[in-house]
């Protein structure tokens, strides 16, 4: 199988018959695009989840603040819950 | 059938199912990519005219061929949005547009770099190149149209119409090499004979790379669709539970 390799040395492989710059540029562009396209959605997902978490916590705080402002309701609520 | 159809439109259902699909897509994609790239870089014989620049083909052709799928895909999703107002279809249409712009850009860039060697020029206003550039601008148009319109439903409808119209350009791209025969070569037939200009040792790795890039497209689309679903469904209970669980 290895005798089917078209290059006889690493140097020759890197040189690409004189077309090194263009051949490797295309493969580098591909590698960059490939990795960005797979990692960006994962980073974005983490951002979305964190944002949502913050929003949920904020919502809860607003709800509990409203409960504190209305002490009678709050008390009955707590008594009703048995705590 | 109709139950399946309406289920498919549910973002929650798609989110759960695609989570199961992803490993089965990523595995074969990685395998095909590794085999395809090693084959293309090391084992494909240099072309008798183009020498080692032939190795650029294994990136350029898969990306160029998948780029043509974006407008038909967006048009199909757009039609479903217009007729049945399926939520998921608009999510496909929205996430496919920027992805398509990137894939088209890479096809253009790799073609341009290839051309600078074998044609002696980076760019020429040839039918194929021009129509491909037009597709890139059309995709940018779809993206900006959606962000320009405040009303999400109106934006979805406008983008659906533009995507359907944009399909005309795909036909132009496809046949451009036959209609205006300038620098870009027409597509070569695959042949099993070793005497043919396109023997199996040249096109088998190409087919492998095409499948690999198609899978890569599917994975990228699913990943960004899942994010879009999380944003759009953020008020629903299942997303809130999912957020709290992570």
Interface residues (C-beta under 8 A of the other chain):
Chain A: X4 X5 X6 X7 X13 X16 X17 X18 X19 X22 X23 X25 X26 X27 X29 X30 X33 X34 X37 X38 X41 X42 X44 X45 X48 X49 X52 X53 X55 X56
Chain B: X37 X41 X42 X43 X44 X45 X46 X51 X52 X53 X55 X56 X59 X60 X99 X102 X106 X109 X110 X113 X114 X116 X117 X216 X219 X220 X223 X224 X226 X227 X230 X231 X234 X239 X240 X243 X244 X246
